């Protein structure tokens, strides 16, 4: 498998996993966002150390990771960006706003594609231009009709785009990169959790064992798609990663409407319809492009 195709496959797997996450967070209604984020960071570290030992047979070499100052810097920026995007995402997941999360990740590909063009000088095809235009129209229509800016959705989109941009400059392998992202924020997470337990205000600790395990489980359940995404952005074009991200909000949309019964009015019908139209055009374009040419008759 060539590197570009490998990157595309990794991106597809990541977005399918992310699109399925609402099924997990429905077991944590009205979760404490601060604790959920802190548990995710703290529980990620031992989980990633185990993965590194299984793969390499030894613990991560921290000095080697820190020595690559550029990668360490951008991994830190990526970690902060992911925390903000993930907090907005989980708030939507745990407050019956899965459609808002879906909208946020419909916005994000537009930003990722723009980054690909502006920062990495990538060229867009006609179908990709159509996806951007119809996506922008769909978002604008919804904002205009509702008269309000979807803050959570925009936070998710902007900071996840920043995460993807930062990861392009990280030279670590995927697991080591995620390890650095977790370890740089571990002290803050540990202090916060210690404070919550000392003051007796921990929602996770005051609940039953199942609740605590769900908080801890937020680490592996979100690390897995991040691993595939980390691989994707190293090999696939940013514009293609942006377009493939439509897989995630489409799955979230279906879960929100069919499984969770969230309201889907005429405004959302037009808004999402415009976005899907652009997606359909670029998918058809890609199918035509890869269609093999017929053999010419021999004379």
C-alpha angles and dihedrals in degrees: 000000000000118000095254094051090045089053091050092051091049090050093050092051092048094052094046089054092047091048090057095052095095087072089063099043093052085078089062106056114178091003120184101257096205094052093043091054092045093049090048092054096042095045092047094066100063090038092055093044089056090050091049092049092049091051102038102019094237143065119274115277100237094187091055092050093049091046089068092072097178094052091044091051095049092043087056092050089048091051093053092045092050092050092056094044093044093050092053089046095050091046088058091044094052098040101056092260101119090136089058089054089049090052091049092056091045087057094047098068089059089057093043091051090048089052090050091054098040103035102028101029093235119168122232125219122224091260092051090051088052091052091052095046096046091043091053091047092051093051093044092051093053093048091048095049097045095039094221138092114242096233098183092048093049093047089052092049099045098045095042089053088051089051092054091046092051093049090060088070097046112100097188120108114262098265095043090050092053089047092056091046090055099040096053090059097037095096091055092047092047093050092048094049091046090052093049092050094044092052093043092237098117110128092193094050095044093055130072126286093264091058092050091049090050090054091049091043090061086081102062093032090060099033094061096064090040089058091054091043091051089055092046098055091051094059111018126073113261090233091056092046088052093052094045090054088077085080091072101052091041090058091044090050092053092048092048095051103032103031105025098032098228117171116267110188133181093272092057089044091059094039097049091038092060091048093050091048090059090046092051091052094053092045091052090047092053092048092052091047094055095043107117117244116245117253115260116242114260119238 
